[in-house]
């Protein structure tokens, strides 16, 4: 079983991979509070989240960067090779 740091790192990797597959380029991850971390797409501003609600053991992923394509003025970041 993974420890808390391993579970957090795995959740961040899931977010990074999911966001990248939608054309997003996530910036630096920021700790909002003990159970909430966020990163924003450097192109369109969509947010990705890693959260551990209440007393749960597992980290969850979410945010618009995982739900929608990255569009900034109609141009996907993937067209620039990022």
C-alpha positions in Angstrom: 0.0 0.0 0.0 1.3 3.5 -0.9 1.9 6.1 1.8 0.2 9.5 1.7 3.1 11.1 -0.3 2.9 8.2 -2.9 -0.9 8.6 -3.2 -0.6 12.3 -3.6 2.2 12.0 -6.3 0.1 9.4 -8.1 -2.9 11.7 -8.1 -0.8 14.6 -9.4 0.5 12.4 -12.2 -3.1 11.4 -13.2 -4.0 15.1 -13.3 -0.9 16.0 -15.4 -1.5 13.2 -17.8 -5.2 13.9 -18.2 -4.7 17.6 -18.6 -1.9 17.1 -21.2 -4.1 14.8 -23.2 -6.6 17.6 -23.5 -3.9 20.0 -24.6 -3.4 21.8 -21.3 0.0 22.9 -20.0 -0.3 22.9 -16.2 1.9 25.3 -14.2 3.3 24.9 -10.7 1.2 23.0 -8.2 0.1 25.2 -5.3 -1.0 24.0 -1.9 -4.3 25.8 -1.1 -4.6 24.0 2.2 -3.6 20.7 3.8 -6.1 18.7 1.7 -6.3 20.8 -1.5 -3.7 21.4 -4.2 -4.3 23.2 -7.5 -2.5 23.9 -10.8 -3.7 26.2 -13.6 -3.2 25.8 -17.3 -0.6 28.4 -18.4 -2.5 28.9 -21.7 -6.2 29.1 -20.9 -6.4 29.2 -17.1 -8.3 26.0 -16.6 -7.7 24.5 -13.2 -6.7 21.0 -12.1 -7.3 19.9 -8.5 -6.0 17.2 -6.2 -8.1 16.9 -3.0 -8.5 14.6 0.0 -11.9 15.3 1.5 -12.4 15.1 5.2 -10.9 12.0 6.8 -10.6 10.0 3.6 -7.4 8.2 2.8 -7.4 8.6 -1.0 -6.6 11.7 -3.0 -9.1 12.6 -5.7 -8.6 14.5 -9.0 -10.8 17.0 -10.7 -11.1 20.3 -12.4 -11.9 21.9 -15.8 -8.5 21.0 -17.1 -9.5 17.4 -16.9 -13.0 17.9 -18.3 -12.5 20.1 -21.4 -10.0 20.9 -24.2 -7.5 23.7 -23.9 -8.5 26.5 -26.1 -7.0 29.9 -26.2 -8.3 32.1 -29.1 -9.1 28.8 -30.9 -5.5 27.5 -30.9 -4.6 24.3 -29.0 -1.3 24.3 -27.2 -0.5 20.9 -28.7 -0.1 22.6 -32.1 3.0 24.3 -30.7 4.6 21.0 -29.6 4.3 21.6 -25.9 
